[in-house]
Amino acid sequence: MYKIERGSLNEGLQTIGSEAFAACKSLERIILPSTVTIVGQMAFEDCSNLKEVILNEGLEKIGKGAFCRCPSLESITLPQ
């Protein structure tokens, strides 16, 4: 089984699709590269161990419920 604990996505990625990481129980931290402009609906829904999210300056849209049911979420770093 593939396990993601700390996600760092590649530069060039523009969109994180709807439900892309939904129900990923092992994901603890995600850093969005500067090229991501859209986080789709429920992209990280039900990531029960997600503790930290670092958003980027280029982000334009966060879809509905993108971080819904993430009870461990402690920190979201917003761009300036």
N, CA, C and O atoms as a GROMACS GRO file, in nm:
protein
  320
    1MET      N    1   0.084  -0.119   0.000
    1MET     CA    2   0.000   0.000   0.000
    1MET      C    3   0.088   0.125   0.000
    1MET      O    4   0.184   0.133   0.076
    2TYR      N    5   0.055   0.219  -0.083
    2TYR     CA    6   0.130   0.345  -0.093
    2TYR      C    7   0.093   0.434   0.024
    2TYR      O    8  -0.025   0.454   0.053
    3LYS      N    9   0.193   0.487   0.092
    3LYS     CA   10   0.169   0.572   0.209
    3LYS      C   11   0.229   0.710   0.186
    3LYS      O   12   0.346   0.723   0.154
    4ILE      N   13   0.147   0.813   0.204
    4ILE     CA   14   0.191   0.952   0.194
    4ILE      C   15   0.183   1.011   0.333
    4ILE      O   16   0.075   1.017   0.392
    5GLU      N   17   0.296   1.056   0.385
    5GLU     CA   18   0.292   1.124   0.515
    5GLU      C   19   0.308   1.273   0.498
    5GLU      O   20   0.234   1.352   0.558
    6ARG      N   21   0.402   1.312   0.417
    6ARG     CA   22   0.429   1.454   0.394
    6ARG      C   23   0.428   1.476   0.243
    6ARG      O   24   0.518   1.432   0.172
    7GLY      N   25   0.325   1.546   0.197
    7GLY     CA   26   0.310   1.566   0.055
    7GLY      C   27   0.372   1.697   0.009
    7GLY      O   28   0.339   1.804   0.060
    8SER      N   29   0.460   1.689  -0.087
    8SER     CA   30   0.515   1.806  -0.151
    8SER      C   31   0.497   1.783  -0.300
    8SER      O   32   0.565   1.699  -0.360
    9LEU      N   33   0.408   1.857  -0.359
    9LEU     CA   34   0.373   1.836  -0.499
    9LEU      C   35   0.469   1.910  -0.590
    9LEU      O   36   0.528   2.011  -0.550
   10ASN      N   37   0.484   1.862  -0.711
   10ASN     CA   38   0.580   1.919  -0.806
   10ASN      C   39   0.535   2.053  -0.862
   10ASN      O   40   0.416   2.074  -0.886
   11GLU      N   41   0.631   2.142  -0.883
   11GLU     CA   42   0.604   2.268  -0.952
   11GLU      C   43   0.551   2.234  -1.091
   11GLU      O   44   0.593   2.135  -1.151
   12GLY      N   45   0.461   2.313  -1.140
   12GLY     CA   46   0.400   2.290  -1.270
   12GLY      C   47   0.257   2.239  -1.257
   12GLY      O   48   0.174   2.259  -1.346
   13LEU      N   49   0.228   2.173  -1.146
   13LEU     CA   50   0.093   2.127  -1.119
   13LEU      C   51   0.002   2.249  -1.103
   13LEU      O   52   0.035   2.340  -1.026
   14GLN      N   53  -0.110   2.252  -1.173
   14GLN     CA   54  -0.198   2.369  -1.169
   14GLN      C   55  -0.326   2.346  -1.091
   14GLN      O   56  -0.379   2.439  -1.030
   15THR      N   57  -0.376   2.223  -1.092
   15THR     CA   58  -0.503   2.193  -1.028
   15THR      C   59  -0.493   2.066  -0.946
   15THR      O   60  -0.435   1.967  -0.991
   16ILE      N   61  -0.549   2.070  -0.827
   16ILE     CA   62  -0.568   1.948  -0.749
   16ILE      C   63  -0.715   1.915  -0.765
   16ILE      O   64  -0.802   1.989  -0.718
   17GLY      N   65  -0.741   1.805  -0.830
   17GLY     CA   66  -0.878   1.770  -0.867
   17GLY      C   67  -0.968   1.738  -0.749
   17GLY      O   68  -0.922   1.716  -0.637
   18SER      N   69  -1.096   1.734  -0.777
   18SER     CA   70  -1.196   1.700  -0.677
   18SER      C   71  -1.167   1.561  -0.620
   18SER      O   72  -1.144   1.465  -0.694
   19GLU      N   73  -1.168   1.552  -0.489
   19GLU     CA   74  -1.147   1.427  -0.415
   19GLU      C   75  -1.010   1.362  -0.442
   19GLU      O   76  -0.995   1.242  -0.420
   20ALA      N   77  -0.912   1.440  -0.488
   20ALA     CA   78  -0.782   1.384  -0.523
   20ALA      C   79  -0.714   1.308  -0.409
   20ALA      O   80  -0.654   1.203  -0.431
   21PHE      N   81  -0.724   1.360  -0.289
   21PHE     CA   82  -0.662   1.295  -0.173
   21PHE      C   83  -0.768   1.254  -0.070
   21PHE      O   84  -0.733   1.223   0.044
   22ALA      N   85  -0.892   1.252  -0.108
   22ALA     CA   86  -1.001   1.221  -0.015
   22ALA      C   87  -0.977   1.088   0.056
   22ALA      O   88  -0.941   0.988  -0.006
   23ALA      N   89  -0.998   1.089   0.186
   23ALA     CA   90  -0.986   0.971   0.272
   23ALA      C   91  -0.845   0.913   0.278
   23ALA      O   92  -0.828   0.796   0.310
   24CYS      N   93  -0.745   0.995   0.249
   24CYS     CA   94  -0.605   0.951   0.262
   24CYS      C   95  -0.569   0.959   0.410
   24CYS      O   96  -0.541   1.067   0.462
   25LYS      N   97  -0.570   0.847   0.476
   25LYS     CA   98  -0.551   0.843   0.621
   25LYS      C   99  -0.406   0.868   0.663
   25LYS      O  100  -0.382   0.907   0.778
   26SER      N  101  -0.310   0.848   0.574
   26SER     CA  102  -0.169   0.864   0.612
   26SER      C  103  -0.115   1.005   0.589
   26SER      O  104  -0.006   1.037   0.638
   27LEU      N  105  -0.187   1.088   0.516
   27LEU     CA  106  -0.139   1.224   0.485
   27LEU      C  107  -0.142   1.311   0.610
   27LEU      O  108  -0.247   1.328   0.672
   28GLU      N  109  -0.026   1.366   0.647
   28GLU     CA  110  -0.014   1.450   0.767
   28GLU      C  111   0.014   1.596   0.734
   28GLU      O  112  -0.021   1.685   0.812
   29ARG      N  113   0.076   1.622   0.620
   29ARG     CA  114   0.117   1.758   0.585
   29ARG      C  115   0.118   1.772   0.434
   29ARG      O  116   0.162   1.681   0.364
   30ILE      N  117   0.068   1.886   0.382
   30ILE     CA  118   0.070   1.910   0.238
   30ILE      C  119   0.118   2.052   0.211
   30ILE      O  120   0.074   2.147   0.276
   31ILE      N  121   0.208   2.064   0.115
   31ILE     CA  122   0.260   2.194   0.070
   31ILE      C  123   0.221   2.211  -0.076
   31ILE      O  124   0.258   2.129  -0.160
   32LEU      N  125   0.147   2.317  -0.106
   32LEU     CA  126   0.107   2.341  -0.244
   32LEU      C  127   0.213   2.424  -0.315
   32LEU      O  128   0.254   2.529  -0.264
   33PRO      N  129   0.259   2.380  -0.432
   33PRO     CA  130   0.357   2.459  -0.506
   33PRO      C  131   0.295   2.589  -0.559
   33PRO      O  132   0.172   2.602  -0.564
   34SER      N  133   0.378   2.682  -0.596
   34SER     CA  134   0.333   2.814  -0.640
   34SER      C  135   0.248   2.810  -0.767
   34SER      O  136   0.179   2.907  -0.798
   35THR      N  137   0.254   2.700  -0.841
   35THR     CA  138   0.180   2.690  -0.967
   35THR      C  139   0.035   2.644  -0.950
   35THR      O  140  -0.044   2.657  -1.043
   36VAL      N  141   0.000   2.592  -0.834
   36VAL     CA  142  -0.138   2.546  -0.811
   36VAL      C  143  -0.230   2.667  -0.794
   36VAL      O  144  -0.209   2.752  -0.708
   37THR      N  145  -0.333   2.673  -0.879
   37THR     CA  146  -0.429   2.783  -0.873
   37THR      C  147  -0.565   2.738  -0.822
   37THR      O  148  -0.644   2.820  -0.775
   38ILE      N  149  -0.593   2.608  -0.830
   38ILE     CA  150  -0.725   2.557  -0.791
   38ILE      C  151  -0.710   2.430  -0.706
   38ILE      O  152  -0.637   2.338  -0.742
   39VAL      N  153  -0.780   2.429  -0.595
   39VAL     CA  154  -0.796   2.308  -0.515
   39VAL      C  155  -0.942   2.268  -0.531
   39VAL      O  156  -1.032   2.343  -0.493
   40GLY      N  157  -0.965   2.152  -0.587
   40GLY     CA  158  -1.100   2.107  -0.618
   40GLY      C  159  -1.185   2.075  -0.497
   40GLY      O  160  -1.136   2.065  -0.384
   41GLN      N  161  -1.315   2.058  -0.523
   41GLN     CA  162  -1.409   2.026  -0.417
   41GLN      C  163  -1.369   1.896  -0.347
   41GLN      O  164  -1.335   1.797  -0.412
   42MET      N  165  -1.373   1.899  -0.216
   42MET     CA  166  -1.345   1.784  -0.132
   42MET      C  167  -1.211   1.717  -0.161
   42MET      O  168  -1.194   1.597  -0.141
   43ALA      N  169  -1.114   1.796  -0.209
   43ALA     CA  170  -0.983   1.742  -0.247
   43ALA      C  171  -0.913   1.670  -0.132
   43ALA      O  172  -0.844   1.570  -0.154
   44PHE      N  173  -0.930   1.719  -0.010
   44PHE     CA  174  -0.865   1.658   0.106
   44PHE      C  175  -0.969   1.614   0.210
   44PHE      O  176  -0.937   1.599   0.328
   45GLU      N  177  -1.090   1.594   0.166
   45GLU     CA  178  -1.198   1.554   0.256
   45GLU      C  179  -1.163   1.425   0.331
   45GLU      O  180  -1.110   1.331   0.272
   46ASP      N  181  -1.193   1.422   0.458
   46ASP     CA  182  -1.178   1.304   0.541
   46ASP      C  183  -1.034   1.254   0.550
   46ASP      O  184  -1.010   1.134   0.564
   47CYS      N  185  -0.938   1.346   0.543
   47CYS     CA  186  -0.798   1.311   0.569
   47CYS      C  187  -0.779   1.325   0.720
   47CYS      O  188  -0.736   1.429   0.770
   48SER      N  189  -0.810   1.220   0.790
   48SER     CA  190  -0.823   1.226   0.936
   48SER      C  191  -0.694   1.257   1.010
   48SER      O  192  -0.700   1.299   1.125
   49ASN      N  193  -0.579   1.238   0.948
   49ASN     CA  194  -0.451   1.267   1.014
   49ASN      C  195  -0.381   1.390   0.960
   49ASN      O  196  -0.269   1.420   1.000
   50LEU      N  197  -0.446   1.463   0.870
   50LEU     CA  198  -0.388   1.584   0.814
   50LEU      C  199  -0.378   1.691   0.922
   50LEU      O  200  -0.479   1.733   0.979
   51LYS      N  201  -0.255   1.736   0.950
   51LYS     CA  202  -0.231   1.832   1.057
   51LYS      C  203  -0.194   1.971   1.006
   51LYS      O  204  -0.224   2.072   1.069
   52GLU      N  205  -0.126   1.976   0.890
   52GLU     CA  206  -0.074   2.104   0.843
   52GLU      C  207  -0.092   2.119   0.692
   52GLU      O  208  -0.066   2.027   0.615
   53VAL      N  209  -0.138   2.238   0.652
   53VAL     CA  210  -0.155   2.272   0.511
   53VAL      C  211  -0.084   2.404   0.486
   53VAL      O  212  -0.105   2.500   0.560
   54ILE      N  213  -0.001   2.409   0.382
   54ILE     CA  214   0.068   2.533   0.345
   54ILE      C  215   0.021   2.570   0.205
   54ILE      O  216   0.051   2.501   0.107
   55LEU      N  217  -0.054   2.680   0.197
   55LEU     CA  218  -0.107   2.728   0.070
   55LEU      C  219  -0.009   2.825   0.005
   55LEU      O  220   0.081   2.877   0.072
   56ASN      N  221  -0.027   2.850  -0.125
   56ASN     CA  222   0.069   2.932  -0.199
   56ASN      C  223   0.012   3.067  -0.240
   56ASN      O  224  -0.108   3.093  -0.226
   57GLU      N  225   0.098   3.152  -0.288
   57GLU     CA  226   0.059   3.287  -0.333
   57GLU      C  227  -0.031   3.285  -0.455
   57GLU      O  228  -0.115   3.374  -0.470
   58GLY      N  229  -0.016   3.188  -0.543
   58GLY     CA  230  -0.091   3.185  -0.669
   58GLY      C  231  -0.229   3.124  -0.660
   58GLY      O  232  -0.302   3.121  -0.759
   59LEU      N  233  -0.266   3.076  -0.543
   59LEU     CA  234  -0.395   3.008  -0.526
   59LEU      C  235  -0.511   3.105  -0.550
   59LEU      O  236  -0.516   3.213  -0.491
   60GLU      N  237  -0.605   3.065  -0.637
   60GLU     CA  238  -0.719   3.148  -0.671
   60GLU      C  239  -0.850   3.095  -0.618
   60GLU      O  240  -0.941   3.173  -0.588
   61LYS      N  241  -0.862   2.962  -0.604
   61LYS     CA  242  -0.990   2.904  -0.565
   61LYS      C  243  -0.970   2.778  -0.482
   61LYS      O  244  -0.888   2.692  -0.515
   62ILE      N  245  -1.047   2.771  -0.374
   62ILE     CA  246  -1.052   2.649  -0.293
   62ILE      C  247  -1.196   2.600  -0.301
   62ILE      O  248  -1.289   2.670  -0.260
   63GLY      N  249  -1.214   2.481  -0.354
   63GLY     CA  250  -1.348   2.426  -0.373
   63GLY      C  251  -1.419   2.394  -0.242
   63GLY      O  252  -1.358   2.379  -0.137
   64LYS      N  253  -1.548   2.385  -0.253
   64LYS     CA  254  -1.636   2.357  -0.138
   64LYS      C  255  -1.593   2.226  -0.071
   64LYS      O  256  -1.573   2.124  -0.136
   65GLY      N  257  -1.580   2.232   0.060
   65GLY     CA  258  -1.549   2.112   0.139
   65GLY      C  259  -1.409   2.057   0.118
   65GLY      O  260  -1.383   1.941   0.151
   66ALA      N  261  -1.318   2.138   0.066
   66ALA     CA  262  -1.183   2.090   0.035
   66ALA      C  263  -1.113   2.029   0.156
   66ALA      O  264  -1.036   1.934   0.142
   67PHE      N  265  -1.140   2.083   0.274
   67PHE     CA  266  -1.076   2.031   0.396
   67PHE      C  267  -1.182   1.984   0.496
   67PHE      O  268  -1.160   1.989   0.617
   68CYS      N  269  -1.294   1.940   0.446
   68CYS     CA  270  -1.405   1.892   0.528
   68CYS      C  271  -1.366   1.764   0.601
   68CYS      O  272  -1.300   1.677   0.545
   69ARG      N  273  -1.407   1.753   0.725
   69ARG     CA  274  -1.381   1.635   0.809
   69ARG      C  275  -1.233   1.602   0.819
   69ARG      O  276  -1.190   1.489   0.793
   70CYS      N  277  -1.155   1.701   0.856
   70CYS     CA  278  -1.012   1.684   0.885
   70CYS      C  279  -0.992   1.720   1.033
   70CYS      O  280  -0.943   1.828   1.063
   71PRO      N  281  -1.029   1.630   1.124
   71PRO     CA  282  -1.032   1.663   1.265
   71PRO      C  283  -0.895   1.692   1.328
   71PRO      O  284  -0.889   1.754   1.434
   72SER      N  285  -0.787   1.648   1.265
   72SER     CA  286  -0.653   1.669   1.321
   72SER      C  287  -0.589   1.799   1.273
   72SER      O  288  -0.481   1.835   1.318
   73LEU      N  289  -0.656   1.869   1.181
   73LEU     CA  290  -0.599   1.990   1.121
   73LEU      C  291  -0.573   2.096   1.227
   73LEU      O  292  -0.665   2.144   1.293
   74GLU      N  293  -0.445   2.133   1.242
   74GLU     CA  294  -0.403   2.229   1.342
   74GLU      C  295  -0.357   2.361   1.282
   74GLU      O  296  -0.367   2.466   1.347
   75SER      N  297  -0.308   2.357   1.158
   75SER     CA  298  -0.245   2.476   1.101
   75SER      C  299  -0.268   2.484   0.951
   75SER      O  300  -0.245   2.388   0.877
   76ILE      N  301  -0.315   2.603   0.906
   76ILE     CA  302  -0.322   2.634   0.764
   76ILE      C  303  -0.246   2.764   0.744
   76ILE      O  304  -0.284   2.868   0.799
   77THR      N  305  -0.140   2.758   0.667
   77THR     CA  306  -0.060   2.877   0.637
   77THR      C  307  -0.115   2.941   0.511
   77THR      O  308  -0.114   2.880   0.404
   78LEU      N  309  -0.163   3.065   0.524
   78LEU     CA  310  -0.219   3.139   0.412
   78LEU      C  311  -0.114   3.229   0.350
   78LEU      O  312  -0.023   3.275   0.418
   79PRO      N  313  -0.125   3.254   0.219
   79PRO     CA  314  -0.031   3.346   0.155
   79PRO      C  315  -0.059   3.490   0.198
   79PRO      O  316  -0.165   3.520   0.252
   80GLN      N  317   0.037   3.577   0.173
   80GLN     CA  318   0.022   3.719   0.207
   80GLN      C  319  -0.100   3.775   0.140
   80GLN      O  320  -0.130   3.894   0.155
   0.00000   0.00000   0.00000
